Amino acid sequence: MSALPPLCLTQGDPSGIGPDIALALYRQSRESGEPFFVLADPNLLRRRAELLGLAIEIAETAPERARSLFATALPVVPLMASVKGLPGQPDPSDAPGTIEAISRAVALVHAGRASAVVTNPIAKSVLYRAGFAHPGHTEYLGELAREHWGVPCRAVMMLWSRDLAVVPATIHVPLARVPSLLKTDDLVEIGAIVIEVCKRDFGIARPRLVFAGLNPHAGEDGAIGREDVEIIAPAVARLSALGHDVRGPLPADTMFHAAARATYDVAICAYHDQALIPLKTLAFDSGVNVTLGLPFIRTSPDHGTAFDIAGTGAARPTSLAEAVALAGRMARARA
């Protein structure tokens, strides 16, 4: 099989730790790691490398040359937008470059010039001040998928680590709204997407899914809230009737210890913190955000921009390394 196109890494918010961890990951992986190129302002990376005391050559190039350059220089596909990127000082004037990196990354995958998108962290509040109209990365990626592939898609967030994979059925919404947003049809669709990805991209022939209950003790058969009985249980029943290995709703407080985790591949949770607290407890430095349901592969480190340590050398590339490795694994599985 001929080599796949390289992975495309976006610069993220240029004032955050995205440039730091991209440089650090390149330094530790250039000899034997997964080849990637960065969509960025090359001068941003040169300035940050100098600040961090890293002797890394930055090579402005096209995606097609990234593999051949990777062992000796960090391949960078230049953005049209230049950025200030002062560490720890986010600036809305840098938002066009952040957005351009995301949109061009998807376009390059669509054109077959990159095999997957790995996104460095963005600061949504900075983008909002510049007029960005989307709630976040995931929603924008969904729009770009419709634009390039011409098909509707449902973007589903999965947080993956070597110890646990979780999917929050609702994401960045107030906790008070979660019960009204949980719908049986949505849970069935999310479950079906998770099962498809587990088979295609992770090589799991018969994925095992569990659904967490919304209420304490999964509602105690309706005694502590009716959502588990009336919304979640019917979704489990429908997926099971299709022949899938699905259980729930289960009490969330007993789902995440080691013996319980050994019985399933992915846990679908009712709300954000129910999913992310156990994931970040087990894999705070190595969790990966994977967007399911798109016609392309997208992963991201499971942390934010960390403006407070940008440019200090304190940022660790562990989660980004896992995101790059997982994107490469998924790309090879699809190929």
Contacts in CASP RR format, 6 or more apart in sequence:
PFRMAT RR
TARGET T0000
AUTHOR 0000-0000-0000
METHOD contacts of the structure
MODEL  1
MSALPPLCLTQGDPSGIGPDIALALYRQSRESGEPFFVLADPNLLRRRAE
LLGLAIEIAETAPERARSLFATALPVVPLMASVKGLPGQPDPSDAPGTIE
AISRAVALVHAGRASAVVTNPIAKSVLYRAGFAHPGHTEYLGELAREHWG
VPCRAVMMLWSRDLAVVPATIHVPLARVPSLLKTDDLVEIGAIVIEVCKR
DFGIARPRLVFAGLNPHAGEDGAIGREDVEIIAPAVARLSALGHDVRGPL
PADTMFHAAARATYDVAICAYHDQALIPLKTLAFDSGVNVTLGLPFIRTS
PDHGTAFDIAGTGAARPTSLAEAVALAGRMARARA
1 335 0 8 1.000
3 67 0 8 1.000
4 115 0 8 1.000
4 328 0 8 1.000
4 331 0 8 1.000
4 332 0 8 1.000
4 335 0 8 1.000
5 63 0 8 1.000
5 64 0 8 1.000
5 112 0 8 1.000
5 113 0 8 1.000
5 114 0 8 1.000
5 115 0 8 1.000
6 35 0 8 1.000
6 36 0 8 1.000
6 37 0 8 1.000
6 63 0 8 1.000
6 66 0 8 1.000
6 67 0 8 1.000
6 70 0 8 1.000
6 75 0 8 1.000
6 114 0 8 1.000
6 115 0 8 1.000
7 34 0 8 1.000
7 35 0 8 1.000
7 36 0 8 1.000
7 37 0 8 1.000
7 114 0 8 1.000
7 115 0 8 1.000
7 116 0 8 1.000
7 117 0 8 1.000
7 118 0 8 1.000
7 324 0 8 1.000
7 327 0 8 1.000
7 328 0 8 1.000
7 331 0 8 1.000
8 36 0 8 1.000
8 37 0 8 1.000
8 39 0 8 1.000
8 63 0 8 1.000
8 77 0 8 1.000
8 105 0 8 1.000
8 108 0 8 1.000
8 109 0 8 1.000
8 114 0 8 1.000
8 116 0 8 1.000
8 117 0 8 1.000
8 118 0 8 1.000
9 22 0 8 1.000
9 36 0 8 1.000
9 37 0 8 1.000
9 38 0 8 1.000
9 39 0 8 1.000
9 118 0 8 1.000
9 119 0 8 1.000
9 120 0 8 1.000
9 324 0 8 1.000
10 38 0 8 1.000
10 39 0 8 1.000
10 40 0 8 1.000
10 98 0 8 1.000
10 101 0 8 1.000
10 102 0 8 1.000
10 105 0 8 1.000
10 117 0 8 1.000
10 118 0 8 1.000
10 119 0 8 1.000
10 120 0 8 1.000
11 18 0 8 1.000
11 19 0 8 1.000
11 22 0 8 1.000
11 38 0 8 1.000
11 39 0 8 1.000
11 40 0 8 1.000
11 41 0 8 1.000
11 44 0 8 1.000
11 45 0 8 1.000
11 79 0 8 1.000
11 83 0 8 1.000
11 97 0 8 1.000
11 98 0 8 1.000
11 101 0 8 1.000
11 120 0 8 1.000
12 18 0 8 1.000
12 98 0 8 1.000
12 101 0 8 1.000
12 119 0 8 1.000
12 120 0 8 1.000
12 121 0 8 1.000
12 122 0 8 1.000
12 305 0 8 1.000
13 90 0 8 1.000
13 94 0 8 1.000
13 98 0 8 1.000
13 120 0 8 1.000
13 121 0 8 1.000
13 122 0 8 1.000
13 123 0 8 1.000
13 126 0 8 1.000
13 305 0 8 1.000
14 40 0 8 1.000
14 41 0 8 1.000
14 44 0 8 1.000
14 83 0 8 1.000
14 84 0 8 1.000
14 85 0 8 1.000
14 94 0 8 1.000
14 97 0 8 1.000
14 98 0 8 1.000
15 84 0 8 1.000
15 85 0 8 1.000
15 86 0 8 1.000
15 87 0 8 1.000
15 88 0 8 1.000
15 89 0 8 1.000
15 90 0 8 1.000
15 91 0 8 1.000
15 94 0 8 1.000
15 305 0 8 1.000
15 307 0 8 1.000
15 310 0 8 1.000
16 85 0 8 1.000
16 87 0 8 1.000
16 88 0 8 1.000
16 90 0 8 1.000
16 121 0 8 1.000
16 123 0 8 1.000
16 305 0 8 1.000
16 306 0 8 1.000
16 307 0 8 1.000
16 310 0 8 1.000
17 121 0 8 1.000
17 304 0 8 1.000
17 305 0 8 1.000
17 306 0 8 1.000
17 309 0 8 1.000
17 310 0 8 1.000
17 311 0 8 1.000
17 315 0 8 1.000
18 120 0 8 1.000
18 121 0 8 1.000
18 305 0 8 1.000
18 310 0 8 1.000
18 315 0 8 1.000
18 320 0 8 1.000
19 40 0 8 1.000
19 44 0 8 1.000
19 45 0 8 1.000
19 48 0 8 1.000
19 85 0 8 1.000
19 120 0 8 1.000
19 310 0 8 1.000
20 48 0 8 1.000
20 52 0 8 1.000
20 310 0 8 1.000
20 311 0 8 1.000
20 313 0 8 1.000
20 315 0 8 1.000
21 120 0 8 1.000
21 301 0 8 1.000
21 315 0 8 1.000
21 316 0 8 1.000
21 317 0 8 1.000
21 320 0 8 1.000
22 38 0 8 1.000
22 40 0 8 1.000
22 45 0 8 1.000
22 74 0 8 1.000
22 120 0 8 1.000
22 317 0 8 1.000
22 320 0 8 1.000
23 45 0 8 1.000
23 48 0 8 1.000
23 49 0 8 1.000
23 52 0 8 1.000
23 54 0 8 1.000
23 56 0 8 1.000
23 74 0 8 1.000
24 54 0 8 1.000
24 313 0 8 1.000
24 315 0 8 1.000
24 316 0 8 1.000
24 317 0 8 1.000
25 317 0 8 1.000
25 320 0 8 1.000
25 321 0 8 1.000
25 324 0 8 1.000
26 56 0 8 1.000
26 74 0 8 1.000
27 54 0 8 1.000
27 56 0 8 1.000
28 317 0 8 1.000
28 321 0 8 1.000
29 321 0 8 1.000
29 324 0 8 1.000
30 70 0 8 1.000
30 71 0 8 1.000
30 72 0 8 1.000
30 74 0 8 1.000
31 71 0 8 1.000
34 324 0 8 1.000
34 325 0 8 1.000
34 327 0 8 1.000
34 328 0 8 1.000
35 66 0 8 1.000
35 67 0 8 1.000
35 70 0 8 1.000
36 66 0 8 1.000
36 70 0 8 1.000
36 75 0 8 1.000
36 118 0 8 1.000
36 324 0 8 1.000
37 61 0 8 1.000
37 63 0 8 1.000
37 66 0 8 1.000
37 75 0 8 1.000
37 76 0 8 1.000
37 77 0 8 1.000
37 114 0 8 1.000
38 45 0 8 1.000
38 74 0 8 1.000
38 75 0 8 1.000
38 76 0 8 1.000
38 77 0 8 1.000
39 76 0 8 1.000
39 77 0 8 1.000
39 79 0 8 1.000
39 100 0 8 1.000
39 101 0 8 1.000
39 104 0 8 1.000
39 105 0 8 1.000
39 108 0 8 1.000
40 76 0 8 1.000
40 77 0 8 1.000
40 78 0 8 1.000
40 79 0 8 1.000
40 101 0 8 1.000
41 78 0 8 1.000
41 79 0 8 1.000
41 81 0 8 1.000
41 82 0 8 1.000
41 83 0 8 1.000
41 97 0 8 1.000
42 58 0 8 1.000
42 60 0 8 1.000
42 76 0 8 1.000
42 78 0 8 1.000
43 82 0 8 1.000
44 83 0 8 1.000
44 85 0 8 1.000
45 58 0 8 1.000
45 74 0 8 1.000
45 76 0 8 1.000
46 58 0 8 1.000
47 85 0 8 1.000
48 87 0 8 1.000
48 311 0 8 1.000
49 55 0 8 1.000
49 56 0 8 1.000
49 58 0 8 1.000
51 87 0 8 1.000
51 311 0 8 1.000
52 311 0 8 1.000
52 313 0 8 1.000
56 73 0 8 1.000
56 74 0 8 1.000
57 72 0 8 1.000
57 73 0 8 1.000
57 74 0 8 1.000
58 73 0 8 1.000
58 74 0 8 1.000
58 76 0 8 1.000
59 69 0 8 1.000
59 72 0 8 1.000
59 73 0 8 1.000
59 74 0 8 1.000
59 75 0 8 1.000
59 76 0 8 1.000
60 76 0 8 1.000
60 77 0 8 1.000
60 78 0 8 1.000
61 69 0 8 1.000
61 75 0 8 1.000
61 76 0 8 1.000
61 77 0 8 1.000
62 77 0 8 1.000
63 75 0 8 1.000
63 77 0 8 1.000
63 108 0 8 1.000
63 113 0 8 1.000
63 114 0 8 1.000
64 113 0 8 1.000
65 75 0 8 1.000
66 75 0 8 1.000
66 77 0 8 1.000
69 75 0 8 1.000
77 104 0 8 1.000
77 108 0 8 1.000
79 97 0 8 1.000
79 100 0 8 1.000
79 101 0 8 1.000
79 104 0 8 1.000
80 97 0 8 1.000
80 100 0 8 1.000
81 96 0 8 1.000
81 97 0 8 1.000
81 100 0 8 1.000
83 94 0 8 1.000
83 97 0 8 1.000
84 91 0 8 1.000
84 93 0 8 1.000
84 94 0 8 1.000
85 91 0 8 1.000
85 94 0 8 1.000
87 307 0 8 1.000
87 310 0 8 1.000
87 311 0 8 1.000
87 312 0 8 1.000
88 307 0 8 1.000
88 308 0 8 1.000
88 310 0 8 1.000
88 311 0 8 1.000
89 307 0 8 1.000
90 123 0 8 1.000
90 126 0 8 1.000
90 305 0 8 1.000
90 307 0 8 1.000
91 126 0 8 1.000
92 126 0 8 1.000
92 127 0 8 1.000
92 129 0 8 1.000
92 130 0 8 1.000
93 130 0 8 1.000
94 126 0 8 1.000
95 126 0 8 1.000
95 127 0 8 1.000
95 129 0 8 1.000
95 130 0 8 1.000
95 131 0 8 1.000
95 132 0 8 1.000
96 130 0 8 1.000
98 122 0 8 1.000
98 126 0 8 1.000
98 127 0 8 1.000
99 127 0 8 1.000
99 132 0 8 1.000
99 140 0 8 1.000
102 117 0 8 1.000
102 119 0 8 1.000
102 122 0 8 1.000
102 137 0 8 1.000
102 140 0 8 1.000
102 141 0 8 1.000
102 144 0 8 1.000
103 144 0 8 1.000
105 114 0 8 1.000
105 117 0 8 1.000
105 119 0 8 1.000
106 117 0 8 1.000
106 141 0 8 1.000
106 144 0 8 1.000
106 145 0 8 1.000
106 148 0 8 1.000
106 296 0 8 1.000
107 144 0 8 1.000
107 148 0 8 1.000
108 114 0 8 1.000
109 115 0 8 1.000
109 116 0 8 1.000
109 117 0 8 1.000
109 296 0 8 1.000
109 297 0 8 1.000
110 148 0 8 1.000
110 149 0 8 1.000
110 296 0 8 1.000
115 297 0 8 1.000
115 327 0 8 1.000
115 328 0 8 1.000
115 331 0 8 1.000
115 335 0 8 1.000
116 296 0 8 1.000
116 297 0 8 1.000
116 298 0 8 1.000
116 299 0 8 1.000
116 327 0 8 1.000
116 328 0 8 1.000
116 330 0 8 1.000
116 331 0 8 1.000
117 141 0 8 1.000
117 296 0 8 1.000
117 297 0 8 1.000
117 298 0 8 1.000
117 299 0 8 1.000
117 327 0 8 1.000
118 298 0 8 1.000
118 299 0 8 1.000
118 300 0 8 1.000
118 320 0 8 1.000
118 323 0 8 1.000
118 324 0 8 1.000
118 327 0 8 1.000
119 137 0 8 1.000
119 298 0 8 1.000
119 299 0 8 1.000
119 300 0 8 1.000
120 300 0 8 1.000
120 301 0 8 1.000
120 320 0 8 1.000
121 300 0 8 1.000
121 301 0 8 1.000
121 303 0 8 1.000
121 304 0 8 1.000
121 305 0 8 1.000
121 306 0 8 1.000
122 136 0 8 1.000
122 137 0 8 1.000
122 305 0 8 1.000
123 304 0 8 1.000
123 305 0 8 1.000
123 307 0 8 1.000
124 132 0 8 1.000
124 135 0 8 1.000
124 136 0 8 1.000
127 136 0 8 1.000
132 140 0 8 1.000
134 140 0 8 1.000
134 143 0 8 1.000
135 172 0 8 1.000
137 291 0 8 1.000
137 300 0 8 1.000
138 155 0 8 1.000
138 157 0 8 1.000
138 171 0 8 1.000
138 291 0 8 1.000
139 155 0 8 1.000
141 155 0 8 1.000
141 291 0 8 1.000
141 294 0 8 1.000
141 298 0 8 1.000
142 153 0 8 1.000
142 155 0 8 1.000
142 294 0 8 1.000
145 151 0 8 1.000
145 153 0 8 1.000
145 155 0 8 1.000
145 294 0 8 1.000
145 295 0 8 1.000
145 296 0 8 1.000
146 152 0 8 1.000
146 153 0 8 1.000
149 295 0 8 1.000
151 295 0 8 1.000
153 293 0 8 1.000
153 294 0 8 1.000
153 295 0 8 1.000
154 189 0 8 1.000
154 190 0 8 1.000
154 193 0 8 1.000
154 293 0 8 1.000
155 291 0 8 1.000
155 292 0 8 1.000
155 293 0 8 1.000
155 294 0 8 1.000
156 167 0 8 1.000
156 190 0 8 1.000
156 193 0 8 1.000
156 194 0 8 1.000
156 291 0 8 1.000
156 292 0 8 1.000
156 293 0 8 1.000
157 167 0 8 1.000
157 168 0 8 1.000
157 171 0 8 1.000
157 289 0 8 1.000
157 290 0 8 1.000
157 291 0 8 1.000
157 292 0 8 1.000
158 165 0 8 1.000
158 166 0 8 1.000
158 167 0 8 1.000
158 194 0 8 1.000
158 197 0 8 1.000
158 266 0 8 1.000
158 289 0 8 1.000
158 290 0 8 1.000
158 291 0 8 1.000
158 292 0 8 1.000
159 165 0 8 1.000
159 166 0 8 1.000
159 167 0 8 1.000
159 168 0 8 1.000
159 275 0 8 1.000
159 276 0 8 1.000
159 279 0 8 1.000
159 287 0 8 1.000
159 288 0 8 1.000
159 289 0 8 1.000
159 290 0 8 1.000
159 302 0 8 1.000
160 287 0 8 1.000
160 288 0 8 1.000
160 289 0 8 1.000
160 290 0 8 1.000
160 326 0 8 1.000
161 279 0 8 1.000
161 282 0 8 1.000
161 283 0 8 1.000
161 286 0 8 1.000
161 287 0 8 1.000
161 288 0 8 1.000
161 322 0 8 1.000
162 283 0 8 1.000
162 286 0 8 1.000
163 261 0 8 1.000
163 282 0 8 1.000
163 283 0 8 1.000
164 256 0 8 1.000
164 261 0 8 1.000
164 267 0 8 1.000
164 278 0 8 1.000
164 279 0 8 1.000
164 282 0 8 1.000
164 283 0 8 1.000
165 265 0 8 1.000
165 266 0 8 1.000
165 267 0 8 1.000
166 266 0 8 1.000
166 267 0 8 1.000
166 268 0 8 1.000
166 269 0 8 1.000
166 275 0 8 1.000
166 276 0 8 1.000
166 278 0 8 1.000
166 279 0 8 1.000
167 190 0 8 1.000
167 191 0 8 1.000
167 194 0 8 1.000
167 266 0 8 1.000
167 267 0 8 1.000
167 268 0 8 1.000
167 269 0 8 1.000
167 275 0 8 1.000
167 292 0 8 1.000
168 269 0 8 1.000
168 270 0 8 1.000
168 271 0 8 1.000
168 272 0 8 1.000
168 274 0 8 1.000
168 275 0 8 1.000
168 276 0 8 1.000
169 182 0 8 1.000
169 186 0 8 1.000
169 187 0 8 1.000
169 190 0 8 1.000
169 268 0 8 1.000
169 269 0 8 1.000
169 270 0 8 1.000
169 271 0 8 1.000
170 177 0 8 1.000
170 178 0 8 1.000
170 181 0 8 1.000
170 182 0 8 1.000
170 270 0 8 1.000
170 271 0 8 1.000
170 272 0 8 1.000
171 272 0 8 1.000
172 272 0 8 1.000
173 181 0 8 1.000
173 271 0 8 1.000
173 272 0 8 1.000
175 271 0 8 1.000
175 273 0 8 1.000
178 214 0 8 1.000
178 270 0 8 1.000
178 271 0 8 1.000
179 214 0 8 1.000
179 227 0 8 1.000
182 214 0 8 1.000
182 227 0 8 1.000
182 231 0 8 1.000
182 232 0 8 1.000
182 270 0 8 1.000
183 231 0 8 1.000
184 231 0 8 1.000
184 232 0 8 1.000
184 234 0 8 1.000
184 235 0 8 1.000
184 238 0 8 1.000
187 211 0 8 1.000
187 231 0 8 1.000
187 232 0 8 1.000
187 235 0 8 1.000
187 268 0 8 1.000
188 235 0 8 1.000
188 238 0 8 1.000
188 239 0 8 1.000
190 268 0 8 1.000
191 209 0 8 1.000
191 235 0 8 1.000
191 239 0 8 1.000
191 246 0 8 1.000
191 268 0 8 1.000
192 239 0 8 1.000
193 292 0 8 1.000
193 293 0 8 1.000
194 207 0 8 1.000
194 209 0 8 1.000
194 266 0 8 1.000
194 268 0 8 1.000
194 292 0 8 1.000
195 207 0 8 1.000
195 209 0 8 1.000
195 239 0 8 1.000
195 244 0 8 1.000
197 292 0 8 1.000
197 293 0 8 1.000
198 204 0 8 1.000
198 207 0 8 1.000
198 265 0 8 1.000
198 266 0 8 1.000
199 205 0 8 1.000
199 207 0 8 1.000
200 333 0 8 1.000
200 334 0 8 1.000
201 297 0 8 1.000
201 329 0 8 1.000
201 330 0 8 1.000
201 333 0 8 1.000
201 334 0 8 1.000
202 265 0 8 1.000
202 330 0 8 1.000
202 333 0 8 1.000
203 333 0 8 1.000
204 265 0 8 1.000
206 245 0 8 1.000
207 244 0 8 1.000
207 245 0 8 1.000
207 265 0 8 1.000
207 266 0 8 1.000
208 245 0 8 1.000
208 246 0 8 1.000
208 247 0 8 1.000
208 263 0 8 1.000
208 264 0 8 1.000
208 265 0 8 1.000
208 266 0 8 1.000
209 239 0 8 1.000
209 244 0 8 1.000
209 245 0 8 1.000
209 246 0 8 1.000
209 247 0 8 1.000
209 264 0 8 1.000
209 265 0 8 1.000
209 266 0 8 1.000
209 267 0 8 1.000
209 268 0 8 1.000
210 246 0 8 1.000
210 247 0 8 1.000
210 248 0 8 1.000
210 250 0 8 1.000
210 255 0 8 1.000
210 263 0 8 1.000
210 264 0 8 1.000
210 266 0 8 1.000
210 267 0 8 1.000
210 268 0 8 1.000
211 232 0 8 1.000
211 235 0 8 1.000
211 236 0 8 1.000
211 246 0 8 1.000
211 247 0 8 1.000
211 248 0 8 1.000
211 249 0 8 1.000
211 250 0 8 1.000
211 267 0 8 1.000
211 268 0 8 1.000
212 218 0 8 1.000
212 248 0 8 1.000
212 249 0 8 1.000
212 250 0 8 1.000
212 251 0 8 1.000
212 252 0 8 1.000
212 255 0 8 1.000
212 267 0 8 1.000
212 268 0 8 1.000
212 269 0 8 1.000
212 270 0 8 1.000
212 274 0 8 1.000
212 275 0 8 1.000
213 219 0 8 1.000
213 227 0 8 1.000
213 228 0 8 1.000
213 232 0 8 1.000
213 248 0 8 1.000
213 249 0 8 1.000
213 250 0 8 1.000
213 251 0 8 1.000
213 252 0 8 1.000
213 270 0 8 1.000
214 227 0 8 1.000
214 228 0 8 1.000
214 231 0 8 1.000
214 232 0 8 1.000
214 249 0 8 1.000
214 270 0 8 1.000
214 271 0 8 1.000
215 222 0 8 1.000
215 224 0 8 1.000
215 225 0 8 1.000
215 227 0 8 1.000
215 228 0 8 1.000
216 224 0 8 1.000
216 251 0 8 1.000
216 253 0 8 1.000
217 224 0 8 1.000
217 251 0 8 1.000
218 228 0 8 1.000
218 232 0 8 1.000
218 248 0 8 1.000
218 249 0 8 1.000
218 250 0 8 1.000
218 251 0 8 1.000
218 252 0 8 1.000
219 225 0 8 1.000
219 227 0 8 1.000
219 228 0 8 1.000
219 229 0 8 1.000
219 249 0 8 1.000
221 229 0 8 1.000
222 228 0 8 1.000
222 229 0 8 1.000
227 270 0 8 1.000
228 249 0 8 1.000
232 248 0 8 1.000
232 249 0 8 1.000
232 270 0 8 1.000
233 248 0 8 1.000
233 249 0 8 1.000
236 246 0 8 1.000
236 247 0 8 1.000
236 248 0 8 1.000
236 249 0 8 1.000
239 246 0 8 1.000
240 246 0 8 1.000
247 264 0 8 1.000
252 269 0 8 1.000
252 270 0 8 1.000
252 274 0 8 1.000
254 260 0 8 1.000
255 261 0 8 1.000
255 267 0 8 1.000
255 278 0 8 1.000
256 267 0 8 1.000
256 278 0 8 1.000
256 282 0 8 1.000
267 275 0 8 1.000
269 275 0 8 1.000
279 287 0 8 1.000
279 302 0 8 1.000
280 287 0 8 1.000
280 302 0 8 1.000
283 302 0 8 1.000
285 316 0 8 1.000
285 318 0 8 1.000
285 319 0 8 1.000
286 318 0 8 1.000
286 319 0 8 1.000
286 322 0 8 1.000
287 301 0 8 1.000
287 302 0 8 1.000
287 319 0 8 1.000
287 322 0 8 1.000
288 299 0 8 1.000
288 300 0 8 1.000
288 301 0 8 1.000
288 302 0 8 1.000
288 319 0 8 1.000
288 322 0 8 1.000
288 323 0 8 1.000
288 326 0 8 1.000
289 299 0 8 1.000
289 300 0 8 1.000
289 301 0 8 1.000
289 302 0 8 1.000
289 323 0 8 1.000
290 298 0 8 1.000
290 299 0 8 1.000
290 300 0 8 1.000
290 326 0 8 1.000
290 330 0 8 1.000
291 298 0 8 1.000
291 299 0 8 1.000
291 300 0 8 1.000
297 327 0 8 1.000
297 328 0 8 1.000
297 330 0 8 1.000
297 331 0 8 1.000
297 334 0 8 1.000
298 327 0 8 1.000
299 323 0 8 1.000
299 324 0 8 1.000
299 326 0 8 1.000
299 327 0 8 1.000
299 330 0 8 1.000
300 323 0 8 1.000
301 319 0 8 1.000
301 320 0 8 1.000
301 322 0 8 1.000
301 323 0 8 1.000
302 319 0 8 1.000
303 319 0 8 1.000
306 315 0 8 1.000
309 315 0 8 1.000
END
